[in-house]
Amino acid sequence: MIYTVLKWITGIALHWFYGDIRVVGKDKIPAQGPLLIAVNHQNALVDSLIAGWVMPRRIAMTAKATLADNPLIAFVFRILHVVPLRRVSDEARKQNGLPVDRSRNHEAFSEIISLLRQSGAVLIFPEGKSHNEFGLEPLKTGLARLALQARDESGIKGIRILPLGLVFEDKGTPGSAVGARIGKTIEMDSWSGVDHTALTEEIANRLRGVSEIAG
């Protein structure tokens, strides 16, 4: 109920700020089954809001763990089922030059895999950060590793990776347009590889295809 109300409020706020939000390829969104949604990340929190509004089904979101240092945000995270991910850059600052714990996101991965086992949908920003650069930044391997782990170690069938590209005419200007483009899913059941590097490259190719505008 809370999720539905917040989604409705989000839709009003987004359409108040942006003059037009064009959704292309909505018929490609799987109505059910375990789903990992890969989204490019150029507009901070707004990206999550648009993705949540575009998706016709409830989704869980991921966010950098440092946001949960604020008690109010941590409370909101629990209500909306936001999974905090610990980024290498944030952990490196805390460690003061010491090696970063490679298992730092074990608990988060377990939570996401549990959601996939229940046929849930989870939004992930594979670039790992919000940025102002043109085009797609190099992807982190976490999304690919997660998809392979869920399939091969947890035995979850029917996992799909859905690319969602967000293109802003001018993200900071009221009345400007936003494009939300949905691409073709990667079907993990038919993905024969076990190399997370190759899968990351395929995710990048498909996400680039819906998030970049040819000059």
Contacts in CASP RR format, 6 or more apart in sequence:
PFRMAT RR
TARGET T0000
AUTHOR 0000-0000-0000
METHOD contacts of the structure
MODEL  1
MIYTVLKWITGIALHWFYGDIRVVGKDKIPAQGPLLIAVNHQNALVDSLI
AGWVMPRRIAMTAKATLADNPLIAFVFRILHVVPLRRVSDEARKQNGLPV
DRSRNHEAFSEIISLLRQSGAVLIFPEGKSHNEFGLEPLKTGLARLALQA
RDESGIKGIRILPLGLVFEDKGTPGSAVGARIGKTIEMDSWSGVDHTALT
EEIANRLRGVSEIAG
2 79 0 8 1.000
2 80 0 8 1.000
3 58 0 8 1.000
3 80 0 8 1.000
6 80 0 8 1.000
7 52 0 8 1.000
7 53 0 8 1.000
10 49 0 8 1.000
10 52 0 8 1.000
10 53 0 8 1.000
11 49 0 8 1.000
11 53 0 8 1.000
13 49 0 8 1.000
14 21 0 8 1.000
14 46 0 8 1.000
14 49 0 8 1.000
14 50 0 8 1.000
14 53 0 8 1.000
14 178 0 8 1.000
15 21 0 8 1.000
17 174 0 8 1.000
17 175 0 8 1.000
18 174 0 8 1.000
18 175 0 8 1.000
18 176 0 8 1.000
18 177 0 8 1.000
18 178 0 8 1.000
19 174 0 8 1.000
19 175 0 8 1.000
19 176 0 8 1.000
19 177 0 8 1.000
20 175 0 8 1.000
20 177 0 8 1.000
20 178 0 8 1.000
21 50 0 8 1.000
21 53 0 8 1.000
21 177 0 8 1.000
21 178 0 8 1.000
21 179 0 8 1.000
21 180 0 8 1.000
22 177 0 8 1.000
22 178 0 8 1.000
22 179 0 8 1.000
22 180 0 8 1.000
23 54 0 8 1.000
23 179 0 8 1.000
23 180 0 8 1.000
23 181 0 8 1.000
23 182 0 8 1.000
24 179 0 8 1.000
24 180 0 8 1.000
24 181 0 8 1.000
24 182 0 8 1.000
25 181 0 8 1.000
25 182 0 8 1.000
25 183 0 8 1.000
26 54 0 8 1.000
26 56 0 8 1.000
26 182 0 8 1.000
28 162 0 8 1.000
28 182 0 8 1.000
28 183 0 8 1.000
28 184 0 8 1.000
28 185 0 8 1.000
29 55 0 8 1.000
29 56 0 8 1.000
29 57 0 8 1.000
29 162 0 8 1.000
29 182 0 8 1.000
30 160 0 8 1.000
30 162 0 8 1.000
30 185 0 8 1.000
31 56 0 8 1.000
31 57 0 8 1.000
32 57 0 8 1.000
32 119 0 8 1.000
33 119 0 8 1.000
33 120 0 8 1.000
33 121 0 8 1.000
33 158 0 8 1.000
33 160 0 8 1.000
34 115 0 8 1.000
34 116 0 8 1.000
34 117 0 8 1.000
34 119 0 8 1.000
34 120 0 8 1.000
34 121 0 8 1.000
34 150 0 8 1.000
34 156 0 8 1.000
34 158 0 8 1.000
34 159 0 8 1.000
34 160 0 8 1.000
35 59 0 8 1.000
35 116 0 8 1.000
35 120 0 8 1.000
35 121 0 8 1.000
35 122 0 8 1.000
35 159 0 8 1.000
35 160 0 8 1.000
35 161 0 8 1.000
35 162 0 8 1.000
36 116 0 8 1.000
36 121 0 8 1.000
36 122 0 8 1.000
36 124 0 8 1.000
36 143 0 8 1.000
36 146 0 8 1.000
36 147 0 8 1.000
36 159 0 8 1.000
36 160 0 8 1.000
36 161 0 8 1.000
36 162 0 8 1.000
37 51 0 8 1.000
37 55 0 8 1.000
37 59 0 8 1.000
37 121 0 8 1.000
37 122 0 8 1.000
37 123 0 8 1.000
37 124 0 8 1.000
37 161 0 8 1.000
37 162 0 8 1.000
37 164 0 8 1.000
38 124 0 8 1.000
38 125 0 8 1.000
38 126 0 8 1.000
38 143 0 8 1.000
38 161 0 8 1.000
38 162 0 8 1.000
38 163 0 8 1.000
38 164 0 8 1.000
38 203 0 8 1.000
38 206 0 8 1.000
38 207 0 8 1.000
39 47 0 8 1.000
39 51 0 8 1.000
39 123 0 8 1.000
39 124 0 8 1.000
39 125 0 8 1.000
39 164 0 8 1.000
39 165 0 8 1.000
39 166 0 8 1.000
39 207 0 8 1.000
40 47 0 8 1.000
40 125 0 8 1.000
40 127 0 8 1.000
40 135 0 8 1.000
40 136 0 8 1.000
40 164 0 8 1.000
40 165 0 8 1.000
40 166 0 8 1.000
40 207 0 8 1.000
40 211 0 8 1.000
41 47 0 8 1.000
41 125 0 8 1.000
41 127 0 8 1.000
41 128 0 8 1.000
41 129 0 8 1.000
41 130 0 8 1.000
41 131 0 8 1.000
42 130 0 8 1.000
42 131 0 8 1.000
42 132 0 8 1.000
42 133 0 8 1.000
42 166 0 8 1.000
42 168 0 8 1.000
42 171 0 8 1.000
43 50 0 8 1.000
43 130 0 8 1.000
43 166 0 8 1.000
43 168 0 8 1.000
43 171 0 8 1.000
44 130 0 8 1.000
46 171 0 8 1.000
47 125 0 8 1.000
47 130 0 8 1.000
47 166 0 8 1.000
48 61 0 8 1.000
48 63 0 8 1.000
48 123 0 8 1.000
50 166 0 8 1.000
50 178 0 8 1.000
50 180 0 8 1.000
51 59 0 8 1.000
51 61 0 8 1.000
51 123 0 8 1.000
51 164 0 8 1.000
51 166 0 8 1.000
51 180 0 8 1.000
52 59 0 8 1.000
52 61 0 8 1.000
52 123 0 8 1.000
54 164 0 8 1.000
54 180 0 8 1.000
54 182 0 8 1.000
55 121 0 8 1.000
55 123 0 8 1.000
57 121 0 8 1.000
58 120 0 8 1.000
58 121 0 8 1.000
59 120 0 8 1.000
59 121 0 8 1.000
59 122 0 8 1.000
59 123 0 8 1.000
60 81 0 8 1.000
60 82 0 8 1.000
60 83 0 8 1.000
60 112 0 8 1.000
60 115 0 8 1.000
60 120 0 8 1.000
60 121 0 8 1.000
60 122 0 8 1.000
60 123 0 8 1.000
61 80 0 8 1.000
61 81 0 8 1.000
61 82 0 8 1.000
61 83 0 8 1.000
61 122 0 8 1.000
61 123 0 8 1.000
62 82 0 8 1.000
62 83 0 8 1.000
62 84 0 8 1.000
62 85 0 8 1.000
62 108 0 8 1.000
62 112 0 8 1.000
62 122 0 8 1.000
62 123 0 8 1.000
62 124 0 8 1.000
62 125 0 8 1.000
63 77 0 8 1.000
63 82 0 8 1.000
63 83 0 8 1.000
63 84 0 8 1.000
63 85 0 8 1.000
64 84 0 8 1.000
64 85 0 8 1.000
64 86 0 8 1.000
64 87 0 8 1.000
64 90 0 8 1.000
65 84 0 8 1.000
65 85 0 8 1.000
65 86 0 8 1.000
65 87 0 8 1.000
65 90 0 8 1.000
66 87 0 8 1.000
66 90 0 8 1.000
67 73 0 8 1.000
67 77 0 8 1.000
67 84 0 8 1.000
68 74 0 8 1.000
68 77 0 8 1.000
68 84 0 8 1.000
76 82 0 8 1.000
77 84 0 8 1.000
83 108 0 8 1.000
83 111 0 8 1.000
83 112 0 8 1.000
83 122 0 8 1.000
84 108 0 8 1.000
85 105 0 8 1.000
85 108 0 8 1.000
86 104 0 8 1.000
86 105 0 8 1.000
86 108 0 8 1.000
87 128 0 8 1.000
87 129 0 8 1.000
88 100 0 8 1.000
89 129 0 8 1.000
91 100 0 8 1.000
91 101 0 8 1.000
91 104 0 8 1.000
92 100 0 8 1.000
109 146 0 8 1.000
109 149 0 8 1.000
112 122 0 8 1.000
112 146 0 8 1.000
112 150 0 8 1.000
113 146 0 8 1.000
113 149 0 8 1.000
113 150 0 8 1.000
113 154 0 8 1.000
113 156 0 8 1.000
115 121 0 8 1.000
115 122 0 8 1.000
116 122 0 8 1.000
116 150 0 8 1.000
116 154 0 8 1.000
116 156 0 8 1.000
116 159 0 8 1.000
117 150 0 8 1.000
117 154 0 8 1.000
117 156 0 8 1.000
124 142 0 8 1.000
124 143 0 8 1.000
124 146 0 8 1.000
126 139 0 8 1.000
126 140 0 8 1.000
126 142 0 8 1.000
126 143 0 8 1.000
126 200 0 8 1.000
126 203 0 8 1.000
126 204 0 8 1.000
126 207 0 8 1.000
127 136 0 8 1.000
127 137 0 8 1.000
127 138 0 8 1.000
127 139 0 8 1.000
127 140 0 8 1.000
128 137 0 8 1.000
128 140 0 8 1.000
129 137 0 8 1.000
131 137 0 8 1.000
135 208 0 8 1.000
135 211 0 8 1.000
135 212 0 8 1.000
136 204 0 8 1.000
136 207 0 8 1.000
136 208 0 8 1.000
136 211 0 8 1.000
136 212 0 8 1.000
138 204 0 8 1.000
139 200 0 8 1.000
139 203 0 8 1.000
139 204 0 8 1.000
139 207 0 8 1.000
140 200 0 8 1.000
141 196 0 8 1.000
141 197 0 8 1.000
141 200 0 8 1.000
142 196 0 8 1.000
142 200 0 8 1.000
143 161 0 8 1.000
143 200 0 8 1.000
143 203 0 8 1.000
144 196 0 8 1.000
144 197 0 8 1.000
144 199 0 8 1.000
144 200 0 8 1.000
144 203 0 8 1.000
145 196 0 8 1.000
147 159 0 8 1.000
147 161 0 8 1.000
147 186 0 8 1.000
147 188 0 8 1.000
147 199 0 8 1.000
148 188 0 8 1.000
148 194 0 8 1.000
148 196 0 8 1.000
148 199 0 8 1.000
150 156 0 8 1.000
150 159 0 8 1.000
150 188 0 8 1.000
151 157 0 8 1.000
151 159 0 8 1.000
151 188 0 8 1.000
151 189 0 8 1.000
152 194 0 8 1.000
157 189 0 8 1.000
158 187 0 8 1.000
158 188 0 8 1.000
158 189 0 8 1.000
159 188 0 8 1.000
159 189 0 8 1.000
160 185 0 8 1.000
160 186 0 8 1.000
160 187 0 8 1.000
160 188 0 8 1.000
161 185 0 8 1.000
161 186 0 8 1.000
161 188 0 8 1.000
161 203 0 8 1.000
162 182 0 8 1.000
162 183 0 8 1.000
162 185 0 8 1.000
163 182 0 8 1.000
163 183 0 8 1.000
163 184 0 8 1.000
163 185 0 8 1.000
163 203 0 8 1.000
163 206 0 8 1.000
163 207 0 8 1.000
163 209 0 8 1.000
163 210 0 8 1.000
163 211 0 8 1.000
164 180 0 8 1.000
164 181 0 8 1.000
164 182 0 8 1.000
164 183 0 8 1.000
164 207 0 8 1.000
164 210 0 8 1.000
165 179 0 8 1.000
165 180 0 8 1.000
165 181 0 8 1.000
165 182 0 8 1.000
165 183 0 8 1.000
165 207 0 8 1.000
165 210 0 8 1.000
165 211 0 8 1.000
166 178 0 8 1.000
166 179 0 8 1.000
166 180 0 8 1.000
166 181 0 8 1.000
166 211 0 8 1.000
167 178 0 8 1.000
167 179 0 8 1.000
167 180 0 8 1.000
167 181 0 8 1.000
167 211 0 8 1.000
167 213 0 8 1.000
168 176 0 8 1.000
168 177 0 8 1.000
168 178 0 8 1.000
168 179 0 8 1.000
169 176 0 8 1.000
169 177 0 8 1.000
169 178 0 8 1.000
170 176 0 8 1.000
171 178 0 8 1.000
181 210 0 8 1.000
181 211 0 8 1.000
182 210 0 8 1.000
183 206 0 8 1.000
183 209 0 8 1.000
183 210 0 8 1.000
184 206 0 8 1.000
186 199 0 8 1.000
186 202 0 8 1.000
186 203 0 8 1.000
186 206 0 8 1.000
191 199 0 8 1.000
193 199 0 8 1.000
END
